Amino acid sequence: MDQKNFWDKVIKGLSIFLVIMIIYFVIEVGIIIINGKDIFKFIYFDNGAINSFIMIFMSIIMEGFPFILLGSFISSLIHLFVSEKTIKRILPQKNILGIMVASLLGIIFPVCECAIVPIVRRLIKKGLPIHIAITFMISVPIVNPIVMVSTYYAFSNISTAILRSGLGYLCACIIGIIILILGDKKPLKQKKITKGNVMKKKKIVFTHSHDCGCGHCNEESEKNNKIYSQKNRQAFIKDMLLEIIHHTNEELKTIGKYFTIGALLSAIFQVIISRDVLSIVGGNSVISISIMLILAFVLSLCSEADAFIAKTFASTFTSGSVLGFMILGPMIDLKNTLMLSSSFKGKFIAKLIFVIFSVVFILGCIINLLGGVVL
């Protein structure tokens, strides 16, 4: 079974489960409203593990899905209408200034981390300095308005949304400067040229041209141009709408599967592990940060919805660890690492992961040492 078919089956299974849970809750609410009591107690365990799991899983999915849909739609618009040339023209080439500006571009280009890797790869191939391109890649998924709104909605606190974006900007700048100091000039893999890779010449078929000057051809040409121009405009609009729907659907499938699995694992994690263990581990200033950073990397959540999962840990884990979770995840995770490995050298990827983990870990420790923040 190939990877695509496997993920399709996983998503179908989780979608069926989600529909069943929604129907169940609708029936539950209807019975409670009509009868004033719950007659499904053989299924519904008060304060039980199943009830807790369903509540946590459903709340994460229902709250996060609108932001995933919005992010997928905007990402598809940017993919279709904004070229790499435009981004490269906006980015300054000077070192420190370029890093600072690249870290802010997420406000203009709110692209999810799932879509940013191919863009950055093409920018580097077109000559953009590696430190500016990497700064752009790790900052855009955090410093963008969709992520700020979703974080505010998850925590019901505007200061948490601003703090996340501000600290994400700071970390991106620091990481960009470190990449500049390390000075890796050729991070991309070099493709070997083989005989099979030589481009084949395209066949050009010449037909009758209207440059012959005959009146018949010119009259027919004018009539056809008017008809074709109207049809082309309609066809162009139709094709563009279909492209937007197609790209939005592809983005939604890619992002949605990771988010659904992340929500599922988060709910299981919180139900299986006792609150006493969570309070002991989550209360430790250093261990809590390590655990949350590893979770952020493994879960591979979308930055537009990870705040809803982070919120579920806010009551038991330190504020430095929760903020670290929301900062590191958009910068680097398991799926991003796999995407990077297709084009970037393994040594550079390992170096980048180490730098990101180190900077975010130190930031989380500083926040906890200063007494933490209210999320």
Disulfide bonds with the S-S distance in Angstrom:
none
